Protein backbone atom coordinates (compact mmCIF):
# COMPACT_ATOMS: atom_id res chain seq x y z
CA UNK A 1 0.00 0.00 0.00
CA UNK A 2 2.84 2.36 0.85
CA UNK A 3 4.38 1.77 -2.57
CA UNK A 4 1.04 2.24 -4.30
CA UNK A 5 0.49 5.47 -2.40
CA UNK A 6 3.93 6.75 -3.35
CA UNK A 7 3.29 5.93 -6.99
CA UNK A 8 -0.05 7.70 -6.86
CA UNK A 9 1.56 10.80 -5.37
CA UNK A 10 4.32 10.68 -7.98
CA UNK A 11 1.77 10.29 -10.77
CA UNK A 12 -0.22 13.25 -9.45
CA UNK A 13 2.96 15.30 -9.35
CA UNK A 14 3.82 14.39 -12.92
CA UNK A 15 0.33 15.30 -14.11
CA UNK A 16 0.48 18.61 -12.27
CA UNK A 17 3.93 19.39 -13.68
CA UNK A 18 2.70 18.57 -17.19
CA UNK A 19 -0.33 20.81 -16.77
CA UNK A 20 1.84 23.65 -15.49
CA UNK A 21 4.23 23.19 -18.42
CA UNK A 22 1.34 23.27 -20.88
CA UNK A 23 0.02 26.41 -19.23
CA UNK A 24 3.43 28.05 -19.36
CA UNK A 25 3.79 27.19 -23.05
CA UNK A 26 0.33 28.56 -23.76
CA UNK A 27 1.15 31.81 -21.97
CA UNK A 28 4.47 32.03 -23.80
CA UNK A 29 2.78 31.47 -27.15
CA UNK A 30 0.18 34.13 -26.34
CA UNK A 31 2.89 36.56 -25.23
CA UNK A 32 4.98 35.95 -28.35
CA UNK A 33 1.93 36.36 -30.55
CA UNK A 34 1.26 39.78 -29.04
CA UNK A 35 4.94 40.68 -29.38
CA UNK A 36 5.00 39.69 -33.06
CA UNK A 37 1.89 41.74 -33.77
CA UNK A 38 3.43 44.75 -32.02
CA UNK A 39 6.71 44.29 -33.88
CA UNK A 40 5.00 44.01 -37.25
CA UNK A 41 2.91 47.14 -36.63
CA UNK A 42 5.86 49.16 -35.31
CA UNK A 43 8.28 48.24 -38.10
CA UNK A 44 5.68 48.77 -40.82
CA UNK A 45 4.80 52.18 -39.38
CA UNK A 46 8.44 53.25 -39.13
CA UNK A 47 9.15 52.20 -42.71
CA UNK A 48 6.05 54.01 -43.95
CA UNK A 49 7.13 57.23 -42.24
CA UNK A 50 10.64 56.83 -43.67
CA UNK A 51 9.19 56.57 -47.17
CA UNK A 52 7.23 59.78 -46.64
CA UNK A 53 10.29 61.85 -45.85
CA UNK A 54 13.55 62.01 -43.97
CA UNK A 55 12.61 64.94 -41.72
CA UNK A 56 10.12 63.00 -39.65
CA UNK A 57 12.44 61.36 -37.12
CA UNK A 58 10.22 62.20 -34.12
CA UNK A 59 7.30 60.58 -35.92
CA UNK A 60 9.37 57.45 -36.53
CA UNK A 61 10.63 57.28 -32.96
CA UNK A 62 7.16 57.29 -31.40
CA UNK A 63 6.40 53.83 -32.81
CA UNK A 64 9.25 52.19 -30.92
CA UNK A 65 8.25 52.46 -27.21
CA UNK A 66 5.19 50.15 -27.46
CA UNK A 67 7.33 47.44 -29.04
CA UNK A 68 10.09 47.96 -26.51
CA UNK A 69 7.61 47.61 -23.65
CA UNK A 70 6.19 44.40 -25.12
CA UNK A 71 9.66 42.96 -25.61
CA UNK A 72 10.76 43.85 -22.07
CA UNK A 73 7.64 42.21 -20.63
CA UNK A 74 8.38 39.08 -22.63
CA UNK A 75 11.94 38.99 -21.36
CA UNK A 76 10.81 39.47 -17.77
CA UNK A 77 8.57 36.40 -18.07
CA UNK A 78 10.94 34.32 -20.20
CA UNK A 79 14.49 35.72 -20.11
CA UNK A 80 15.82 32.77 -22.10
CA UNK A 81 13.95 33.83 -25.24
CA UNK A 82 15.91 35.15 -28.22
CA UNK A 83 12.90 36.40 -30.18
CA UNK A 84 12.29 39.65 -28.21
CA UNK A 85 15.85 40.75 -28.98
CA UNK A 86 15.32 39.90 -32.65
CA UNK A 87 12.21 42.06 -32.90
CA UNK A 88 13.91 44.92 -31.06
CA UNK A 89 16.84 44.66 -33.45
CA UNK A 90 14.59 44.78 -36.52
CA UNK A 91 12.90 47.91 -35.21
CA UNK A 92 16.25 49.50 -34.36
CA UNK A 93 17.47 48.89 -37.90
CA UNK A 94 14.27 50.39 -39.32
CA UNK A 95 15.01 53.45 -37.16
CA UNK A 96 18.57 53.49 -38.60
CA UNK A 97 20.05 52.78 -35.16
CA UNK A 98 22.52 50.29 -36.55
CA UNK A 99 24.71 49.92 -33.45
CA UNK A 100 21.67 49.21 -31.26
CA UNK A 101 20.34 46.77 -33.84
CA UNK A 102 23.65 44.92 -33.91
CA UNK A 103 23.64 44.68 -30.12
CA UNK A 104 20.11 43.25 -29.98
CA UNK A 105 20.75 40.65 -32.68
CA UNK A 106 23.98 39.61 -31.00
CA UNK A 107 22.01 39.13 -27.77
CA UNK A 108 19.47 37.02 -29.63
CA UNK A 109 22.22 34.86 -31.12
CA UNK A 110 23.92 34.47 -27.75
CA UNK A 111 20.71 32.78 -26.59
CA UNK A 112 19.96 30.95 -29.82
CA UNK A 113 22.94 30.74 -32.22
CA UNK A 114 20.71 29.27 -34.94
CA UNK A 115 18.00 31.95 -34.90
CA UNK A 116 17.60 32.44 -38.64
CA UNK A 117 16.03 35.88 -38.43
CA UNK A 118 18.74 37.25 -36.15
CA UNK A 119 21.48 35.76 -38.34
CA UNK A 120 20.00 37.44 -41.41
CA UNK A 121 19.44 40.78 -39.69
CA UNK A 122 22.92 40.86 -38.16
CA UNK A 123 24.43 40.12 -41.56
CA UNK A 124 22.45 43.01 -43.05
CA UNK A 125 23.63 45.40 -40.32
CA UNK A 126 27.23 44.28 -40.65
CA UNK A 127 27.01 44.60 -44.44
CA UNK A 128 25.83 48.19 -43.96
CA UNK A 129 28.82 48.89 -41.72
CA UNK A 130 31.10 47.21 -44.26
CA UNK A 131 29.77 49.44 -47.06
CA UNK A 132 30.34 52.53 -44.93
CA UNK A 133 33.87 51.42 -44.17
CA UNK A 134 34.56 50.83 -47.86
CA UNK A 135 33.21 54.31 -48.67
CA UNK A 136 35.61 55.79 -46.10
CA UNK A 137 38.50 53.82 -47.58
CA UNK A 138 37.66 55.04 -51.08
CA UNK A 139 37.50 58.64 -49.86
CA UNK A 140 40.83 58.24 -48.09
CA UNK A 141 42.43 56.77 -51.22
CA UNK A 142 41.13 59.64 -53.36
CA UNK A 143 42.40 62.20 -50.85
CA UNK A 144 45.84 60.62 -50.86
CA UNK A 145 45.90 60.57 -54.67
CA UNK A 146 44.84 64.23 -54.70
CA UNK A 147 47.68 65.19 -52.37
CA UNK A 148 50.11 63.12 -54.41
CA UNK A 149 49.06 64.92 -57.58
CA UNK A 150 49.59 68.29 -55.99
CA UNK A 151 53.04 67.30 -54.74
CA UNK A 152 54.04 65.69 -58.03
CA UNK A 153 54.40 62.22 -56.52
CA UNK A 154 51.46 60.90 -58.53
CA UNK A 155 53.10 61.71 -61.88
CA UNK A 156 56.26 59.99 -60.74
CA UNK A 157 54.25 56.92 -59.70
CA UNK A 158 52.82 56.58 -63.22
CA UNK A 159 56.31 55.88 -64.49
CA UNK A 160 56.79 53.11 -61.96
CA UNK A 161 56.10 49.41 -62.44
CA UNK A 162 52.54 49.70 -61.09
CA UNK A 163 50.05 52.29 -62.31
CA UNK A 164 48.29 53.65 -59.18
CA UNK A 165 45.96 56.03 -61.01
CA UNK A 166 42.92 53.71 -60.74
CA UNK A 167 40.88 53.19 -57.60
CA UNK A 168 41.58 49.67 -56.31
CA UNK A 169 38.66 47.20 -56.32
CA UNK A 170 36.66 46.82 -53.12
CA UNK A 171 38.13 43.41 -52.28
CA UNK A 172 41.63 44.83 -52.44
CA UNK A 173 40.71 47.80 -50.25
CA UNK A 174 39.03 45.52 -47.72
CA UNK A 175 41.88 43.02 -47.65
CA UNK A 176 44.33 45.78 -46.73
CA UNK A 177 42.14 47.14 -43.92
CA UNK A 178 41.67 45.09 -40.69
CA UNK A 179 38.30 46.67 -39.84
CA UNK A 180 36.81 46.12 -43.30
CA UNK A 181 38.21 42.61 -43.42
CA UNK A 182 36.66 41.75 -40.04
CA UNK A 183 33.26 43.11 -41.10
CA UNK A 184 33.35 41.22 -44.38
CA UNK A 185 34.28 37.99 -42.62
CA UNK A 186 31.51 38.51 -40.04
CA UNK A 187 28.89 38.89 -42.79
CA UNK A 188 30.15 35.79 -44.55
CA UNK A 189 30.12 33.78 -41.32
CA UNK A 190 26.53 34.74 -40.46
CA UNK A 191 25.33 34.01 -44.00
CA UNK A 192 27.09 30.64 -44.01
CA UNK A 193 25.46 29.69 -40.71
CA UNK A 194 22.08 30.94 -41.94
CA UNK A 195 22.41 28.78 -45.04
CA UNK A 196 23.18 25.75 -42.87
CA UNK A 197 20.24 26.48 -40.56
CA UNK A 198 17.81 26.79 -43.46
CA UNK A 199 19.19 23.63 -45.06
CA UNK A 200 18.58 21.70 -41.84
CA UNK A 201 15.08 23.18 -41.57
CA UNK A 202 14.32 21.90 -45.05
CA UNK A 203 12.47 25.00 -46.15
CA UNK A 204 10.32 25.27 -43.05
CA UNK A 205 9.62 28.43 -41.02
CA UNK A 206 12.79 30.46 -41.43
CA UNK A 207 12.05 32.98 -38.67
CA UNK A 208 12.67 35.92 -41.00
CA UNK A 209 9.20 37.43 -40.57
ROLO-48840 format. One record per residue (C-alpha): residue in three letters; x, z negated, y negated. Coordinates in nm, 4 decimals. Layout:
N
{rest ala	c1 X	c3 Z	c2 Y}
...
This chain:
209
{rest unk	c1 0.0000	c3 0.0000	c2 0.0000}
{rest unk	c1 0.2843	c3 -0.0845	c2 -0.2360}
{rest unk	c1 0.4382	c3 0.2569	c2 -0.1770}
{rest unk	c1 0.1036	c3 0.4305	c2 -0.2245}
{rest unk	c1 0.0492	c3 0.2398	c2 -0.5469}
{rest unk	c1 0.3929	c3 0.3349	c2 -0.6748}
{rest unk	c1 0.3287	c3 0.6992	c2 -0.5927}
{rest unk	c1 -0.0050	c3 0.6864	c2 -0.7698}
{rest unk	c1 0.1563	c3 0.5369	c2 -1.0797}
{rest unk	c1 0.4317	c3 0.7985	c2 -1.0683}
{rest unk	c1 0.1765	c3 1.0771	c2 -1.0289}
{rest unk	c1 -0.0221	c3 0.9448	c2 -1.3251}
{rest unk	c1 0.2958	c3 0.9350	c2 -1.5302}
{rest unk	c1 0.3823	c3 1.2922	c2 -1.4386}
{rest unk	c1 0.0327	c3 1.4113	c2 -1.5297}
{rest unk	c1 0.0483	c3 1.2268	c2 -1.8612}
{rest unk	c1 0.3930	c3 1.3682	c2 -1.9393}
{rest unk	c1 0.2698	c3 1.7191	c2 -1.8567}
{rest unk	c1 -0.0334	c3 1.6775	c2 -2.0815}
{rest unk	c1 0.1841	c3 1.5495	c2 -2.3652}
{rest unk	c1 0.4230	c3 1.8418	c2 -2.3188}
{rest unk	c1 0.1344	c3 2.0885	c2 -2.3267}
{rest unk	c1 0.0017	c3 1.9232	c2 -2.6410}
{rest unk	c1 0.3434	c3 1.9360	c2 -2.8046}
{rest unk	c1 0.3794	c3 2.3054	c2 -2.7191}
{rest unk	c1 0.0329	c3 2.3764	c2 -2.8558}
{rest unk	c1 0.1155	c3 2.1967	c2 -3.1813}
{rest unk	c1 0.4473	c3 2.3803	c2 -3.2026}
{rest unk	c1 0.2778	c3 2.7153	c2 -3.1467}
{rest unk	c1 0.0183	c3 2.6337	c2 -3.4126}
{rest unk	c1 0.2889	c3 2.5234	c2 -3.6558}
{rest unk	c1 0.4984	c3 2.8348	c2 -3.5951}
{rest unk	c1 0.1933	c3 3.0546	c2 -3.6359}
{rest unk	c1 0.1260	c3 2.9043	c2 -3.9778}
{rest unk	c1 0.4942	c3 2.9382	c2 -4.0684}
{rest unk	c1 0.5001	c3 3.3060	c2 -3.9688}
{rest unk	c1 0.1890	c3 3.3770	c2 -4.1740}
{rest unk	c1 0.3428	c3 3.2022	c2 -4.4748}
{rest unk	c1 0.6708	c3 3.3883	c2 -4.4295}
{rest unk	c1 0.5004	c3 3.7245	c2 -4.4007}
{rest unk	c1 0.2913	c3 3.6631	c2 -4.7135}
{rest unk	c1 0.5859	c3 3.5314	c2 -4.9160}
{rest unk	c1 0.8284	c3 3.8098	c2 -4.8242}
{rest unk	c1 0.5678	c3 4.0821	c2 -4.8767}
{rest unk	c1 0.4798	c3 3.9379	c2 -5.2181}
{rest unk	c1 0.8441	c3 3.9125	c2 -5.3250}
{rest unk	c1 0.9149	c3 4.2715	c2 -5.2196}
{rest unk	c1 0.6046	c3 4.3951	c2 -5.4005}
{rest unk	c1 0.7129	c3 4.2243	c2 -5.7228}
{rest unk	c1 1.0638	c3 4.3671	c2 -5.6833}
{rest unk	c1 0.9190	c3 4.7166	c2 -5.6572}
{rest unk	c1 0.7225	c3 4.6639	c2 -5.9778}
{rest unk	c1 1.0285	c3 4.5854	c2 -6.1849}
{rest unk	c1 1.3548	c3 4.3973	c2 -6.2011}
{rest unk	c1 1.2611	c3 4.1724	c2 -6.4937}
{rest unk	c1 1.0117	c3 3.9649	c2 -6.3000}
{rest unk	c1 1.2436	c3 3.7123	c2 -6.1359}
{rest unk	c1 1.0218	c3 3.4116	c2 -6.2196}
{rest unk	c1 0.7300	c3 3.5924	c2 -6.0585}
{rest unk	c1 0.9370	c3 3.6528	c2 -5.7455}
{rest unk	c1 1.0628	c3 3.2963	c2 -5.7275}
{rest unk	c1 0.7160	c3 3.1398	c2 -5.7291}
{rest unk	c1 0.6395	c3 3.2806	c2 -5.3830}
{rest unk	c1 0.9253	c3 3.0916	c2 -5.2185}
{rest unk	c1 0.8249	c3 2.7209	c2 -5.2457}
{rest unk	c1 0.5195	c3 2.7461	c2 -5.0145}
{rest unk	c1 0.7329	c3 2.9037	c2 -4.7436}
{rest unk	c1 1.0093	c3 2.6514	c2 -4.7964}
{rest unk	c1 0.7607	c3 2.3651	c2 -4.7609}
{rest unk	c1 0.6186	c3 2.5125	c2 -4.4397}
{rest unk	c1 0.9658	c3 2.5611	c2 -4.2957}
{rest unk	c1 1.0762	c3 2.2071	c2 -4.3853}
{rest unk	c1 0.7636	c3 2.0635	c2 -4.2215}
{rest unk	c1 0.8376	c3 2.2629	c2 -3.9081}
{rest unk	c1 1.1942	c3 2.1364	c2 -3.8990}
{rest unk	c1 1.0814	c3 1.7774	c2 -3.9466}
{rest unk	c1 0.8573	c3 1.8069	c2 -3.6402}
{rest unk	c1 1.0939	c3 2.0200	c2 -3.4318}
{rest unk	c1 1.4488	c3 2.0108	c2 -3.5719}
{rest unk	c1 1.5819	c3 2.2098	c2 -3.2768}
{rest unk	c1 1.3954	c3 2.5244	c2 -3.3831}
{rest unk	c1 1.5906	c3 2.8223	c2 -3.5147}
{rest unk	c1 1.2899	c3 3.0175	c2 -3.6397}
{rest unk	c1 1.2289	c3 2.8212	c2 -3.9648}
{rest unk	c1 1.5854	c3 2.8985	c2 -4.0749}
{rest unk	c1 1.5318	c3 3.2652	c2 -3.9895}
{rest unk	c1 1.2213	c3 3.2897	c2 -4.2065}
{rest unk	c1 1.3913	c3 3.1058	c2 -4.4924}
{rest unk	c1 1.6835	c3 3.3455	c2 -4.4659}
{rest unk	c1 1.4588	c3 3.6517	c2 -4.4777}
{rest unk	c1 1.2896	c3 3.5205	c2 -4.7906}
{rest unk	c1 1.6253	c3 3.4363	c2 -4.9496}
{rest unk	c1 1.7473	c3 3.7902	c2 -4.8893}
{rest unk	c1 1.4266	c3 3.9320	c2 -5.0392}
{rest unk	c1 1.5013	c3 3.7164	c2 -5.3447}
{rest unk	c1 1.8571	c3 3.8597	c2 -5.3490}
{rest unk	c1 2.0050	c3 3.5163	c2 -5.2780}
{rest unk	c1 2.2523	c3 3.6547	c2 -5.0288}
{rest unk	c1 2.4710	c3 3.3448	c2 -4.9921}
{rest unk	c1 2.1674	c3 3.1258	c2 -4.9215}
{rest unk	c1 2.0340	c3 3.3844	c2 -4.6772}
{rest unk	c1 2.3649	c3 3.3906	c2 -4.4918}
{rest unk	c1 2.3642	c3 3.0117	c2 -4.4683}
{rest unk	c1 2.0114	c3 2.9980	c2 -4.3247}
{rest unk	c1 2.0747	c3 3.2683	c2 -4.0649}
{rest unk	c1 2.3979	c3 3.0998	c2 -3.9606}
{rest unk	c1 2.2014	c3 2.7769	c2 -3.9132}
{rest unk	c1 1.9473	c3 2.9626	c2 -3.7018}
{rest unk	c1 2.2217	c3 3.1117	c2 -3.4861}
{rest unk	c1 2.3923	c3 2.7750	c2 -3.4471}
{rest unk	c1 2.0706	c3 2.6592	c2 -3.2779}
{rest unk	c1 1.9961	c3 2.9824	c2 -3.0946}
{rest unk	c1 2.2943	c3 3.2218	c2 -3.0737}
{rest unk	c1 2.0705	c3 3.4937	c2 -2.9273}
{rest unk	c1 1.7999	c3 3.4902	c2 -3.1946}
{rest unk	c1 1.7602	c3 3.8644	c2 -3.2437}
{rest unk	c1 1.6033	c3 3.8430	c2 -3.5883}
{rest unk	c1 1.8742	c3 3.6152	c2 -3.7254}
{rest unk	c1 2.1484	c3 3.8339	c2 -3.5758}
{rest unk	c1 2.0001	c3 4.1407	c2 -3.7443}
{rest unk	c1 1.9437	c3 3.9685	c2 -4.0779}
{rest unk	c1 2.2917	c3 3.8157	c2 -4.0865}
{rest unk	c1 2.4426	c3 4.1563	c2 -4.0121}
{rest unk	c1 2.2446	c3 4.3047	c2 -4.3014}
{rest unk	c1 2.3628	c3 4.0317	c2 -4.5399}
{rest unk	c1 2.7234	c3 4.0655	c2 -4.4277}
{rest unk	c1 2.7013	c3 4.4442	c2 -4.4604}
{rest unk	c1 2.5833	c3 4.3961	c2 -4.8188}
{rest unk	c1 2.8823	c3 4.1719	c2 -4.8890}
{rest unk	c1 3.1104	c3 4.4263	c2 -4.7215}
{rest unk	c1 2.9765	c3 4.7063	c2 -4.9439}
{rest unk	c1 3.0343	c3 4.4929	c2 -5.2535}
{rest unk	c1 3.3873	c3 4.4175	c2 -5.1424}
{rest unk	c1 3.4564	c3 4.7861	c2 -5.0835}
{rest unk	c1 3.3215	c3 4.8671	c2 -5.4306}
{rest unk	c1 3.5611	c3 4.6104	c2 -5.5790}
{rest unk	c1 3.8503	c3 4.7577	c2 -5.3817}
{rest unk	c1 3.7661	c3 5.1080	c2 -5.5040}
{rest unk	c1 3.7498	c3 4.9862	c2 -5.8641}
{rest unk	c1 4.0828	c3 4.8094	c2 -5.8235}
{rest unk	c1 4.2425	c3 5.1218	c2 -5.6770}
{rest unk	c1 4.1134	c3 5.3359	c2 -5.9639}
{rest unk	c1 4.2400	c3 5.0848	c2 -6.2205}
{rest unk	c1 4.5841	c3 5.0865	c2 -6.0617}
{rest unk	c1 4.5896	c3 5.4668	c2 -6.0568}
{rest unk	c1 4.4838	c3 5.4703	c2 -6.4232}
{rest unk	c1 4.7683	c3 5.2365	c2 -6.5192}
{rest unk	c1 5.0114	c3 5.4413	c2 -6.3123}
{rest unk	c1 4.9057	c3 5.7585	c2 -6.4923}
{rest unk	c1 4.9595	c3 5.5986	c2 -6.8295}
{rest unk	c1 5.3044	c3 5.4738	c2 -6.7299}
{rest unk	c1 5.4036	c3 5.8030	c2 -6.5690}
{rest unk	c1 5.4398	c3 5.6520	c2 -6.2219}
{rest unk	c1 5.1458	c3 5.8527	c2 -6.0905}
{rest unk	c1 5.3103	c3 6.1878	c2 -6.1713}
{rest unk	c1 5.6258	c3 6.0743	c2 -5.9989}
{rest unk	c1 5.4254	c3 5.9700	c2 -5.6915}
{rest unk	c1 5.2818	c3 6.3220	c2 -5.6581}
{rest unk	c1 5.6307	c3 6.4495	c2 -5.5883}
{rest unk	c1 5.6786	c3 6.1960	c2 -5.3107}
{rest unk	c1 5.6101	c3 6.2437	c2 -4.9408}
{rest unk	c1 5.2540	c3 6.1092	c2 -4.9702}
{rest unk	c1 5.0053	c3 6.2306	c2 -5.2285}
{rest unk	c1 4.8288	c3 5.9183	c2 -5.3646}
{rest unk	c1 4.5961	c3 6.1010	c2 -5.6027}
{rest unk	c1 4.2919	c3 6.0743	c2 -5.3706}
{rest unk	c1 4.0875	c3 5.7599	c2 -5.3195}
{rest unk	c1 4.1580	c3 5.6309	c2 -4.9667}
{rest unk	c1 3.8660	c3 5.6317	c2 -4.7202}
{rest unk	c1 3.6660	c3 5.3118	c2 -4.6821}
{rest unk	c1 3.8126	c3 5.2284	c2 -4.3409}
{rest unk	c1 4.1627	c3 5.2441	c2 -4.4829}
{rest unk	c1 4.0711	c3 5.0251	c2 -4.7802}
{rest unk	c1 3.9034	c3 4.7722	c2 -4.5525}
{rest unk	c1 4.1881	c3 4.7646	c2 -4.3021}
{rest unk	c1 4.4333	c3 4.6730	c2 -4.5784}
{rest unk	c1 4.2140	c3 4.3917	c2 -4.7144}
{rest unk	c1 4.1670	c3 4.0694	c2 -4.5092}
{rest unk	c1 3.8305	c3 3.9845	c2 -4.6673}
{rest unk	c1 3.6807	c3 4.3300	c2 -4.6117}
{rest unk	c1 3.8207	c3 4.3422	c2 -4.2609}
{rest unk	c1 3.6664	c3 4.0045	c2 -4.1751}
{rest unk	c1 3.3261	c3 4.1099	c2 -4.3112}
{rest unk	c1 3.3355	c3 4.4381	c2 -4.1223}
{rest unk	c1 3.4280	c3 4.2625	c2 -3.7991}
{rest unk	c1 3.1506	c3 4.0037	c2 -3.8508}
{rest unk	c1 2.8894	c3 4.2786	c2 -3.8887}
{rest unk	c1 3.0154	c3 4.4551	c2 -3.5787}
{rest unk	c1 3.0116	c3 4.1315	c2 -3.3776}
{rest unk	c1 2.6529	c3 4.0456	c2 -3.4735}
{rest unk	c1 2.5327	c3 4.3996	c2 -3.4012}
{rest unk	c1 2.7091	c3 4.4011	c2 -3.0641}
{rest unk	c1 2.5465	c3 4.0706	c2 -2.9687}
{rest unk	c1 2.2084	c3 4.1944	c2 -3.0938}
{rest unk	c1 2.2406	c3 4.5044	c2 -2.8781}
{rest unk	c1 2.3184	c3 4.2870	c2 -2.5751}
{rest unk	c1 2.0240	c3 4.0562	c2 -2.6478}
{rest unk	c1 1.7810	c3 4.3462	c2 -2.6786}
{rest unk	c1 1.9190	c3 4.5059	c2 -2.3632}
{rest unk	c1 1.8576	c3 4.1837	c2 -2.1699}
{rest unk	c1 1.5084	c3 4.1565	c2 -2.3182}
{rest unk	c1 1.4318	c3 4.5054	c2 -2.1896}
{rest unk	c1 1.2468	c3 4.6154	c2 -2.4997}
{rest unk	c1 1.0324	c3 4.3049	c2 -2.5273}
{rest unk	c1 0.9623	c3 4.1023	c2 -2.8432}
{rest unk	c1 1.2789	c3 4.1433	c2 -3.0458}
{rest unk	c1 1.2054	c3 3.8674	c2 -3.2979}
{rest unk	c1 1.2669	c3 4.0998	c2 -3.5915}
{rest unk	c1 0.9203	c3 4.0565	c2 -3.7425}
